[in-house]
């Protein structure tokens, strides 16, 4: 199920893997009110989203899987 939300872009960062430090994970954070969401993205999306100014208002599109309870970031406009 896809949905759109208006939120604040918190930022983008890279993280090293806990079990395997040679792996790099790309994380994008968005927030709305007191709630925040951290989404893992691919390297290409990370480069695109890292250019967005932190704390700017964005429209984000998400995909929610009710079976697994996971939310994936589709795009940020």
HTML snippet that shows the backbone in 3Dmol.js (N, CA, C, O; Angstrom):
<script src="https://3Dmol.org/build/3Dmol-min.js"></script>
<div id="view" style="width:600px;height:400px;position:relative"></div>
<script>
const pdb = `
ATOM      1  N   UNK A   1       0.849  -1.155   0.000  1.00  0.00           N
ATOM      2  CA  UNK A   1       0.000   0.000   0.000  1.00  0.00           C
ATOM      3  C   UNK A   1       0.905   1.231   0.000  1.00  0.00           C
ATOM      4  O   UNK A   1       1.764   1.379   0.869  1.00  0.00           O
ATOM      5  N   UNK A   2       0.706   2.106  -0.975  1.00  0.00           N
ATOM      6  CA  UNK A   2       1.509   3.329  -1.072  1.00  0.00           C
ATOM      7  C   UNK A   2       0.768   4.499  -0.452  1.00  0.00           C
ATOM      8  O   UNK A   2      -0.454   4.608  -0.552  1.00  0.00           O
ATOM      9  N   UNK A   3       1.532   5.370   0.189  1.00  0.00           N
ATOM     10  CA  UNK A   3       0.949   6.592   0.740  1.00  0.00           C
ATOM     11  C   UNK A   3       1.982   7.701   0.699  1.00  0.00           C
ATOM     12  O   UNK A   3       3.182   7.444   0.601  1.00  0.00           O
ATOM     13  N   UNK A   4       1.509   8.934   0.773  1.00  0.00           N
ATOM     14  CA  UNK A   4       2.349  10.115   0.718  1.00  0.00           C
ATOM     15  C   UNK A   4       2.233  10.878   2.026  1.00  0.00           C
ATOM     16  O   UNK A   4       1.152  10.958   2.610  1.00  0.00           O
ATOM     17  N   UNK A   5       3.330  11.433   2.482  1.00  0.00           N
ATOM     18  CA  UNK A   5       3.320  12.212   3.713  1.00  0.00           C
ATOM     19  C   UNK A   5       4.153  13.473   3.564  1.00  0.00           C
ATOM     20  O   UNK A   5       5.181  13.472   2.887  1.00  0.00           O
ATOM     21  N   UNK A   6       3.704  14.546   4.197  1.00  0.00           N
ATOM     22  CA  UNK A   6       4.456  15.792   4.228  1.00  0.00           C
ATOM     23  C   UNK A   6       5.236  15.803   5.530  1.00  0.00           C
ATOM     24  O   UNK A   6       4.652  15.707   6.610  1.00  0.00           O
ATOM     25  N   UNK A   7       6.551  15.918   5.433  1.00  0.00           N
ATOM     26  CA  UNK A   7       7.382  15.816   6.622  1.00  0.00           C
ATOM     27  C   UNK A   7       8.639  16.664   6.473  1.00  0.00           C
ATOM     28  O   UNK A   7       8.877  17.280   5.434  1.00  0.00           O
ATOM     29  N   UNK A   8       9.430  16.679   7.527  1.00  0.00           N
ATOM     30  CA  UNK A   8      10.714  17.375   7.538  1.00  0.00           C
ATOM     31  C   UNK A   8      11.804  16.366   7.177  1.00  0.00           C
ATOM     32  O   UNK A   8      11.827  15.246   7.687  1.00  0.00           O
ATOM     33  N   UNK A   9      12.692  16.781   6.300  1.00  0.00           N
ATOM     34  CA  UNK A   9      13.839  15.950   5.964  1.00  0.00           C
ATOM     35  C   UNK A   9      14.893  16.158   7.039  1.00  0.00           C
ATOM     36  O   UNK A   9      15.380  17.276   7.212  1.00  0.00           O
ATOM     37  N   UNK A  10      15.252  15.119   7.758  1.00  0.00           N
ATOM     38  CA  UNK A  10      16.191  15.235   8.868  1.00  0.00           C
ATOM     39  C   UNK A  10      17.644  15.121   8.416  1.00  0.00           C
ATOM     40  O   UNK A  10      18.530  15.717   9.028  1.00  0.00           O
ATOM     41  N   UNK A  11      17.892  14.373   7.365  1.00  0.00           N
ATOM     42  CA  UNK A  11      19.258  14.231   6.863  1.00  0.00           C
ATOM     43  C   UNK A  11      19.522  12.850   6.305  1.00  0.00           C
ATOM     44  O   UNK A  11      18.673  11.961   6.377  1.00  0.00           O
ATOM     45  N   UNK A  12      20.712  12.680   5.747  1.00  0.00           N
ATOM     46  CA  UNK A  12      21.142  11.397   5.191  1.00  0.00           C
ATOM     47  C   UNK A  12      22.548  11.109   5.705  1.00  0.00           C
ATOM     48  O   UNK A  12      23.373  12.016   5.820  1.00  0.00           O
ATOM     49  N   UNK A  13      22.815   9.854   6.009  1.00  0.00           N
ATOM     50  CA  UNK A  13      24.136   9.487   6.517  1.00  0.00           C
ATOM     51  C   UNK A  13      24.475   8.072   6.107  1.00  0.00           C
ATOM     52  O   UNK A  13      23.607   7.301   5.697  1.00  0.00           O
ATOM     53  N   UNK A  14      25.755   7.740   6.222  1.00  0.00           N
ATOM     54  CA  UNK A  14      26.207   6.373   5.962  1.00  0.00           C
ATOM     55  C   UNK A  14      26.583   5.746   7.294  1.00  0.00           C
ATOM     56  O   UNK A  14      27.004   6.431   8.226  1.00  0.00           O
ATOM     57  N   UNK A  15      26.425   4.448   7.364  1.00  0.00           N
ATOM     58  CA  UNK A  15      26.783   3.694   8.575  1.00  0.00           C
ATOM     59  C   UNK A  15      27.525   2.432   8.164  1.00  0.00           C
ATOM     60  O   UNK A  15      27.204   1.804   7.156  1.00  0.00           O
ATOM     61  N   UNK A  16      28.506   2.079   8.951  1.00  0.00           N
ATOM     62  CA  UNK A  16      29.223   0.828   8.734  1.00  0.00           C
ATOM     63  C   UNK A  16      28.442  -0.308   9.366  1.00  0.00           C
ATOM     64  O   UNK A  16      27.750  -0.114  10.366  1.00  0.00           O
ATOM     65  N   UNK A  17      28.551  -1.488   8.787  1.00  0.00           N
ATOM     66  CA  UNK A  17      27.858  -2.646   9.316  1.00  0.00           C
ATOM     67  C   UNK A  17      28.380  -3.033  10.691  1.00  0.00           C
ATOM     68  O   UNK A  17      29.573  -2.909  10.967  1.00  0.00           O
ATOM     69  N   UNK A  18      27.481  -3.502  11.553  1.00  0.00           N
ATOM     70  CA  UNK A  18      27.864  -3.890  12.902  1.00  0.00           C
ATOM     71  C   UNK A  18      28.645  -5.208  12.885  1.00  0.00           C
ATOM     72  O   UNK A  18      29.721  -5.311  13.475  1.00  0.00           O
ATOM     73  N   UNK A  19      28.087  -6.214  12.201  1.00  0.00           N
ATOM     74  CA  UNK A  19      28.755  -7.515  12.137  1.00  0.00           C
ATOM     75  C   UNK A  19      29.885  -7.526  11.112  1.00  0.00           C
ATOM     76  O   UNK A  19      30.905  -8.188  11.306  1.00  0.00           O
ATOM     77  N   UNK A  20      29.693  -6.781  10.015  1.00  0.00           N
ATOM     78  CA  UNK A  20      30.694  -6.729   8.955  1.00  0.00           C
ATOM     79  C   UNK A  20      31.011  -5.266   8.642  1.00  0.00           C
ATOM     80  O   UNK A  20      30.300  -4.643   7.853  1.00  0.00           O
ATOM     81  N   UNK A  21      32.059  -4.709   9.240  1.00  0.00           N
ATOM     82  CA  UNK A  21      32.378  -3.292   9.041  1.00  0.00           C
ATOM     83  C   UNK A  21      32.722  -2.918   7.602  1.00  0.00           C
ATOM     84  O   UNK A  21      32.780  -1.731   7.281  1.00  0.00           O
ATOM     85  N   UNK A  22      32.950  -3.894   6.730  1.00  0.00           N
ATOM     86  CA  UNK A  22      33.243  -3.572   5.336  1.00  0.00           C
ATOM     87  C   UNK A  22      31.977  -3.189   4.569  1.00  0.00           C
ATOM     88  O   UNK A  22      32.070  -2.617   3.483  1.00  0.00           O
ATOM     89  N   UNK A  23      30.801  -3.492   5.112  1.00  0.00           N
ATOM     90  CA  UNK A  23      29.539  -3.115   4.484  1.00  0.00           C
ATOM     91  C   UNK A  23      29.177  -1.686   4.860  1.00  0.00           C
ATOM     92  O   UNK A  23      29.430  -1.238   5.978  1.00  0.00           O
ATOM     93  N   UNK A  24      28.578  -0.975   3.901  1.00  0.00           N
ATOM     94  CA  UNK A  24      28.113   0.380   4.149  1.00  0.00           C
ATOM     95  C   UNK A  24      26.609   0.424   3.930  1.00  0.00           C
ATOM     96  O   UNK A  24      26.102  -0.058   2.917  1.00  0.00           O
ATOM     97  N   UNK A  25      25.907   1.003   4.885  1.00  0.00           N
ATOM     98  CA  UNK A  25      24.465   1.162   4.792  1.00  0.00           C
ATOM     99  C   UNK A  25      24.156   2.642   4.666  1.00  0.00           C
ATOM    100  O   UNK A  25      24.815   3.474   5.291  1.00  0.00           O
ATOM    101  N   UNK A  26      23.159   2.972   3.862  1.00  0.00           N
ATOM    102  CA  UNK A  26      22.767   4.351   3.607  1.00  0.00           C
ATOM    103  C   UNK A  26      21.409   4.599   4.251  1.00  0.00           C
ATOM    104  O   UNK A  26      20.451   3.864   4.009  1.00  0.00           O
ATOM    105  N   UNK A  27      21.336   5.650   5.080  1.00  0.00           N
ATOM    106  CA  UNK A  27      20.144   5.906   5.874  1.00  0.00           C
ATOM    107  C   UNK A  27      19.646   7.325   5.606  1.00  0.00           C
ATOM    108  O   UNK A  27      20.428   8.272   5.532  1.00  0.00           O
ATOM    109  N   UNK A  28      18.314   7.450   5.461  1.00  0.00           N
ATOM    110  CA  UNK A  28      17.660   8.742   5.292  1.00  0.00           C
ATOM    111  C   UNK A  28      16.649   8.884   6.418  1.00  0.00           C
ATOM    112  O   UNK A  28      15.904   7.949   6.712  1.00  0.00           O
ATOM    113  N   UNK A  29      16.623  10.048   7.046  1.00  0.00           N
ATOM    114  CA  UNK A  29      15.696  10.293   8.146  1.00  0.00           C
ATOM    115  C   UNK A  29      14.679  11.360   7.792  1.00  0.00           C
ATOM    116  O   UNK A  29      15.024  12.397   7.225  1.00  0.00           O
ATOM    117  N   UNK A  30      13.422  11.102   8.129  1.00  0.00           N
ATOM    118  CA  UNK A  30      12.347  12.075   7.966  1.00  0.00           C
ATOM    119  C   UNK A  30      11.567  12.124   9.275  1.00  0.00           C
ATOM    120  O   UNK A  30      11.574  11.163  10.044  1.00  0.00           O
ATOM    121  N   UNK A  31      10.898  13.244   9.524  1.00  0.00           N
ATOM    122  CA  UNK A  31      10.137  13.386  10.750  1.00  0.00           C
ATOM    123  C   UNK A  31       8.876  14.193  10.538  1.00  0.00           C
ATOM    124  O   UNK A  31       8.789  15.013   9.624  1.00  0.00           O
ATOM    125  N   UNK A  32       7.898  13.949  11.400  1.00  0.00           N
ATOM    126  CA  UNK A  32       6.641  14.687  11.372  1.00  0.00           C
ATOM    127  C   UNK A  32       6.168  14.815  12.807  1.00  0.00           C
ATOM    128  O   UNK A  32       5.873  13.818  13.466  1.00  0.00           O
ATOM    129  N   UNK A  33       6.097  16.055  13.290  1.00  0.00           N
ATOM    130  CA  UNK A  33       5.722  16.260  14.685  1.00  0.00           C
ATOM    131  C   UNK A  33       6.773  15.667  15.598  1.00  0.00           C
ATOM    132  O   UNK A  33       7.951  16.000  15.471  1.00  0.00           O
ATOM    133  N   UNK A  34       6.380  14.793  16.517  1.00  0.00           N
ATOM    134  CA  UNK A  34       7.326  14.142  17.424  1.00  0.00           C
ATOM    135  C   UNK A  34       7.800  12.790  16.906  1.00  0.00           C
ATOM    136  O   UNK A  34       8.668  12.168  17.518  1.00  0.00           O
ATOM    137  N   UNK A  35       7.244  12.326  15.789  1.00  0.00           N
ATOM    138  CA  UNK A  35       7.606  11.024  15.236  1.00  0.00           C
ATOM    139  C   UNK A  35       8.712  11.169  14.198  1.00  0.00           C
ATOM    140  O   UNK A  35       8.767  12.153  13.460  1.00  0.00           O
ATOM    141  N   UNK A  36       9.584  10.178  14.156  1.00  0.00           N
ATOM    142  CA  UNK A  36      10.638  10.164  13.140  1.00  0.00           C
ATOM    143  C   UNK A  36      10.719   8.764  12.542  1.00  0.00           C
ATOM    144  O   UNK A  36      10.303   7.779  13.153  1.00  0.00           O
ATOM    145  N   UNK A  37      11.266   8.707  11.330  1.00  0.00           N
ATOM    146  CA  UNK A  37      11.386   7.444  10.613  1.00  0.00           C
ATOM    147  C   UNK A  37      12.741   7.402   9.941  1.00  0.00           C
ATOM    148  O   UNK A  37      13.140   8.348   9.262  1.00  0.00           O
ATOM    149  N   UNK A  38      13.441   6.310  10.134  1.00  0.00           N
ATOM    150  CA  UNK A  38      14.739   6.102   9.514  1.00  0.00           C
ATOM    151  C   UNK A  38      14.565   5.020   8.455  1.00  0.00           C
ATOM    152  O   UNK A  38      14.110   3.916   8.752  1.00  0.00           O
ATOM    153  N   UNK A  39      14.932   5.347   7.209  1.00  0.00           N
ATOM    154  CA  UNK A  39      14.761   4.418   6.096  1.00  0.00           C
ATOM    155  C   UNK A  39      16.109   4.111   5.465  1.00  0.00           C
ATOM    156  O   UNK A  39      16.917   5.012   5.243  1.00  0.00           O
ATOM    157  N   UNK A  40      16.348   2.851   5.180  1.00  0.00           N
ATOM    158  CA  UNK A  40      17.558   2.443   4.487  1.00  0.00           C
ATOM    159  C   UNK A  40      17.298   2.534   2.989  1.00  0.00           C
ATOM    160  O   UNK A  40      16.268   2.073   2.498  1.00  0.00           O
ATOM    161  N   UNK A  41      18.255   3.139   2.259  1.00  0.00           N
ATOM    162  CA  UNK A  41      18.120   3.334   0.812  1.00  0.00           C
ATOM    163  C   UNK A  41      19.378   2.812   0.122  1.00  0.00           C
ATOM    164  O   UNK A  41      20.361   2.471   0.779  1.00  0.00           O
ATOM    165  N   UNK A  42      19.335   2.755  -1.204  1.00  0.00           N
ATOM    166  CA  UNK A  42      20.513   2.336  -1.956  1.00  0.00           C
ATOM    167  C   UNK A  42      21.467   3.518  -2.149  1.00  0.00           C
ATOM    168  O   UNK A  42      21.120   4.654  -1.829  1.00  0.00           O
ATOM    169  N   UNK A  43      22.653   3.254  -2.665  1.00  0.00           N
ATOM    170  CA  UNK A  43      23.687   4.279  -2.806  1.00  0.00           C
ATOM    171  C   UNK A  43      23.264   5.395  -3.749  1.00  0.00           C
ATOM    172  O   UNK A  43      23.567   6.561  -3.495  1.00  0.00           O
ATOM    173  N   UNK A  44      22.575   5.065  -4.822  1.00  0.00           N
ATOM    174  CA  UNK A  44      22.122   6.071  -5.788  1.00  0.00           C
ATOM    175  C   UNK A  44      21.122   7.032  -5.158  1.00  0.00           C
ATOM    176  O   UNK A  44      21.210   8.243  -5.359  1.00  0.00           O
ATOM    177  N   UNK A  45      20.173   6.497  -4.399  1.00  0.00           N
ATOM    178  CA  UNK A  45      19.188   7.336  -3.717  1.00  0.00           C
ATOM    179  C   UNK A  45      19.859   8.183  -2.648  1.00  0.00           C
ATOM    180  O   UNK A  45      19.488   9.340  -2.449  1.00  0.00           O
ATOM    181  N   UNK A  46      20.842   7.618  -1.961  1.00  0.00           N
ATOM    182  CA  UNK A  46      21.552   8.367  -0.931  1.00  0.00           C
ATOM    183  C   UNK A  46      22.205   9.618  -1.510  1.00  0.00           C
ATOM    184  O   UNK A  46      22.108  10.693  -0.918  1.00  0.00           O
ATOM    185  N   UNK A  47      22.866   9.494  -2.651  1.00  0.00           N
ATOM    186  CA  UNK A  47      23.530  10.637  -3.282  1.00  0.00           C
ATOM    187  C   UNK A  47      22.499  11.708  -3.633  1.00  0.00           C
ATOM    188  O   UNK A  47      22.747  12.899  -3.441  1.00  0.00           O
ATOM    189  N   UNK A  48      21.359  11.289  -4.139  1.00  0.00           N
ATOM    190  CA  UNK A  48      20.298  12.233  -4.524  1.00  0.00           C
ATOM    191  C   UNK A  48      19.717  12.937  -3.287  1.00  0.00           C
ATOM    192  O   UNK A  48      19.494  14.148  -3.319  1.00  0.00           O
ATOM    193  N   UNK A  49      19.474  12.205  -2.218  1.00  0.00           N
ATOM    194  CA  UNK A  49      18.831  12.778  -1.034  1.00  0.00           C
ATOM    195  C   UNK A  49      19.808  13.539  -0.136  1.00  0.00           C
ATOM    196  O   UNK A  49      19.386  14.419   0.613  1.00  0.00           O
ATOM    197  N   UNK A  50      21.096  13.222  -0.195  1.00  0.00           N
ATOM    198  CA  UNK A  50      22.074  13.912   0.639  1.00  0.00           C
ATOM    199  C   UNK A  50      22.205  15.386   0.243  1.00  0.00           C
ATOM    200  O   UNK A  50      22.671  16.201   1.038  1.00  0.00           O
ATOM    201  N   UNK A  51      21.798  15.725  -0.974  1.00  0.00           N
ATOM    202  CA  UNK A  51      21.874  17.110  -1.445  1.00  0.00           C
ATOM    203  C   UNK A  51      20.736  17.975  -0.896  1.00  0.00           C
ATOM    204  O   UNK A  51      20.788  19.199  -1.014  1.00  0.00           O
ATOM    205  N   UNK A  52      19.721  17.365  -0.305  1.00  0.00           N
ATOM    206  CA  UNK A  52      18.592  18.114   0.253  1.00  0.00           C
ATOM    207  C   UNK A  52      19.023  18.765   1.563  1.00  0.00           C
ATOM    208  O   UNK A  52      19.689  18.142   2.389  1.00  0.00           O
ATOM    209  N   UNK A  53      18.643  19.997   1.738  1.00  0.00           N
ATOM    210  CA  UNK A  53      18.975  20.747   2.956  1.00  0.00           C
ATOM    211  C   UNK A  53      18.248  20.132   4.161  1.00  0.00           C
ATOM    212  O   UNK A  53      17.036  19.929   4.098  1.00  0.00           O
ATOM    213  N   UNK A  54      18.964  19.831   5.262  1.00  0.00           N
ATOM    214  CA  UNK A  54      18.302  19.281   6.455  1.00  0.00           C
ATOM    215  C   UNK A  54      17.233  20.230   6.991  1.00  0.00           C
ATOM    216  O   UNK A  54      17.365  21.450   6.894  1.00  0.00           O
ATOM    217  N   UNK A  55      16.202  19.669   7.544  1.00  0.00           N
ATOM    218  CA  UNK A  55      15.047  20.354   8.133  1.00  0.00           C
ATOM    219  C   UNK A  55      14.217  21.117   7.104  1.00  0.00           C
ATOM    220  O   UNK A  55      13.493  22.047   7.460  1.00  0.00           O
ATOM    221  N   UNK A  56      14.315  20.735   5.841  1.00  0.00           N
ATOM    222  CA  UNK A  56      13.449  21.343   4.840  1.00  0.00           C
ATOM    223  C   UNK A  56      12.169  20.517   4.718  1.00  0.00           C
ATOM    224  O   UNK A  56      12.167  19.317   4.995  1.00  0.00           O
ATOM    225  N   UNK A  57      11.085  21.167   4.304  1.00  0.00           N
ATOM    226  CA  UNK A  57       9.808  20.485   4.130  1.00  0.00           C
ATOM    227  C   UNK A  57       9.830  19.703   2.823  1.00  0.00           C
ATOM    228  O   UNK A  57      10.166  20.250   1.773  1.00  0.00           O
ATOM    229  N   UNK A  58       9.474  18.430   2.887  1.00  0.00           N
ATOM    230  CA  UNK A  58       9.464  17.568   1.712  1.00  0.00           C
ATOM    231  C   UNK A  58       8.164  16.758   1.675  1.00  0.00           C
ATOM    232  O   UNK A  58       7.463  16.616   2.677  1.00  0.00           O
ATOM    233  N   UNK A  59       7.877  16.244   0.505  1.00  0.00           N
ATOM    234  CA  UNK A  59       6.768  15.309   0.325  1.00  0.00           C
ATOM    235  C   UNK A  59       7.395  13.956   0.018  1.00  0.00           C
ATOM    236  O   UNK A  59       8.063  13.795  -1.004  1.00  0.00           O
ATOM    237  N   UNK A  60       7.184  12.997   0.887  1.00  0.00           N
ATOM    238  CA  UNK A  60       7.796  11.682   0.742  1.00  0.00           C
ATOM    239  C   UNK A  60       6.732  10.637   0.411  1.00  0.00           C
ATOM    240  O   UNK A  60       5.622  10.667   0.941  1.00  0.00           O
ATOM    241  N   UNK A  61       7.096   9.721  -0.470  1.00  0.00           N
ATOM    242  CA  UNK A  61       6.201   8.623  -0.837  1.00  0.00           C
ATOM    243  C   UNK A  61       6.761   7.335  -0.241  1.00  0.00           C
ATOM    244  O   UNK A  61       7.943   7.026  -0.397  1.00  0.00           O
ATOM    245  N   UNK A  62       5.907   6.600   0.436  1.00  0.00           N
ATOM    246  CA  UNK A  62       6.295   5.374   1.122  1.00  0.00           C
ATOM    247  C   UNK A  62       5.478   4.198   0.619  1.00  0.00           C
ATOM    248  O   UNK A  62       4.395   4.362   0.058  1.00  0.00           O
ATOM    249  N   UNK A  63       6.021   3.007   0.832  1.00  0.00           N
ATOM    250  CA  UNK A  63       5.312   1.762   0.555  1.00  0.00           C
ATOM    251  C   UNK A  63       5.238   0.991   1.866  1.00  0.00           C
ATOM    252  O   UNK A  63       6.266   0.674   2.465  1.00  0.00           O
ATOM    253  N   UNK A  64       4.020   0.689   2.312  1.00  0.00           N
ATOM    254  CA  UNK A  64       3.809  -0.023   3.572  1.00  0.00           C
ATOM    255  C   UNK A  64       3.348  -1.439   3.280  1.00  0.00           C
ATOM    256  O   UNK A  64       2.396  -1.645   2.528  1.00  0.00           O
ATOM    257  N   UNK A  65       4.024  -2.415   3.875  1.00  0.00           N
ATOM    258  CA  UNK A  65       3.644  -3.813   3.747  1.00  0.00           C
ATOM    259  C   UNK A  65       2.993  -4.240   5.063  1.00  0.00           C
ATOM    260  O   UNK A  65       3.696  -4.431   6.056  1.00  0.00           O
ATOM    261  N   UNK A  66       1.651  -4.396   5.093  1.00  0.00           N
ATOM    262  CA  UNK A  66       0.983  -4.732   6.349  1.00  0.00           C
ATOM    263  C   UNK A  66       1.324  -6.128   6.871  1.00  0.00           C
ATOM    264  O   UNK A  66       1.186  -6.381   8.068  1.00  0.00           O
ATOM    265  N   UNK A  67       1.761  -7.029   6.009  1.00  0.00           N
ATOM    266  CA  UNK A  67       2.099  -8.380   6.446  1.00  0.00           C
ATOM    267  C   UNK A  67       3.391  -8.368   7.262  1.00  0.00           C
ATOM    268  O   UNK A  67       3.458  -8.959   8.340  1.00  0.00           O
ATOM    269  N   UNK A  68       4.420  -7.689   6.739  1.00  0.00           N
ATOM    270  CA  UNK A  68       5.702  -7.653   7.443  1.00  0.00           C
ATOM    271  C   UNK A  68       5.810  -6.468   8.395  1.00  0.00           C
ATOM    272  O   UNK A  68       6.655  -6.466   9.290  1.00  0.00           O
ATOM    273  N   UNK A  69       4.957  -5.454   8.206  1.00  0.00           N
ATOM    274  CA  UNK A  69       5.002  -4.261   9.038  1.00  0.00           C
ATOM    275  C   UNK A  69       6.137  -3.314   8.665  1.00  0.00           C
ATOM    276  O   UNK A  69       6.500  -2.447   9.461  1.00  0.00           O
ATOM    277  N   UNK A  70       6.702  -3.463   7.468  1.00  0.00           N
ATOM    278  CA  UNK A  70       7.821  -2.627   7.045  1.00  0.00           C
ATOM    279  C   UNK A  70       7.356  -1.472   6.187  1.00  0.00           C
ATOM    280  O   UNK A  70       6.394  -1.587   5.428  1.00  0.00           O
ATOM    281  N   UNK A  71       8.063  -0.341   6.320  1.00  0.00           N
ATOM    282  CA  UNK A  71       7.814   0.843   5.512  1.00  0.00           C
ATOM    283  C   UNK A  71       9.060   1.137   4.710  1.00  0.00           C
ATOM    284  O   UNK A  71      10.141   1.280   5.280  1.00  0.00           O
ATOM    285  N   UNK A  72       8.930   1.229   3.385  1.00  0.00           N
ATOM    286  CA  UNK A  72      10.055   1.537   2.508  1.00  0.00           C
ATOM    287  C   UNK A  72       9.858   2.907   1.903  1.00  0.00           C
ATOM    288  O   UNK A  72       8.745   3.270   1.521  1.00  0.00           O
ATOM    289  N   UNK A  73      10.921   3.660   1.815  1.00  0.00           N
ATOM    290  CA  UNK A  73      10.894   4.967   1.180  1.00  0.00           C
ATOM    291  C   UNK A  73      10.977   4.789  -0.333  1.00  0.00           C
ATOM    292  O   UNK A  73      11.909   4.162  -0.836  1.00  0.00           O
ATOM    293  N   UNK A  74      10.004   5.340  -1.060  1.00  0.00           N
ATOM    294  CA  UNK A  74       9.981   5.245  -2.522  1.00  0.00           C
ATOM    295  C   UNK A  74      10.654   6.461  -3.138  1.00  0.00           C
ATOM    296  O   UNK A  74      11.543   6.317  -3.977  1.00  0.00           O
ATOM    297  N   UNK A  75      10.241   7.653  -2.732  1.00  0.00           N
ATOM    298  CA  UNK A  75      10.824   8.874  -3.291  1.00  0.00           C
ATOM    299  C   UNK A  75      10.589  10.052  -2.367  1.00  0.00           C
ATOM    300  O   UNK A  75       9.715  10.025  -1.501  1.00  0.00           O
ATOM    301  N   UNK A  76      11.390  11.088  -2.572  1.00  0.00           N
ATOM    302  CA  UNK A  76      11.222  12.367  -1.869  1.00  0.00           C
ATOM    303  C   UNK A  76      11.138  13.450  -2.917  1.00  0.00           C
ATOM    304  O   UNK A  76      11.982  13.533  -3.810  1.00  0.00           O
ATOM    305  N   UNK A  77      10.124  14.278  -2.807  1.00  0.00           N
ATOM    306  CA  UNK A  77       9.955  15.406  -3.751  1.00  0.00           C
ATOM    307  C   UNK A  77      10.152  16.703  -3.022  1.00  0.00           C
ATOM    308  O   UNK A  77      10.056  17.771  -3.625  1.00  0.00           O
TER     309      UNK A  77
END
`;
const viewer = $3Dmol.createViewer("view");
viewer.addModel(pdb, "pdb");
viewer.setStyle({}, {cartoon: {color: "spectrum"}});
viewer.zoomTo();
viewer.render();
</script>
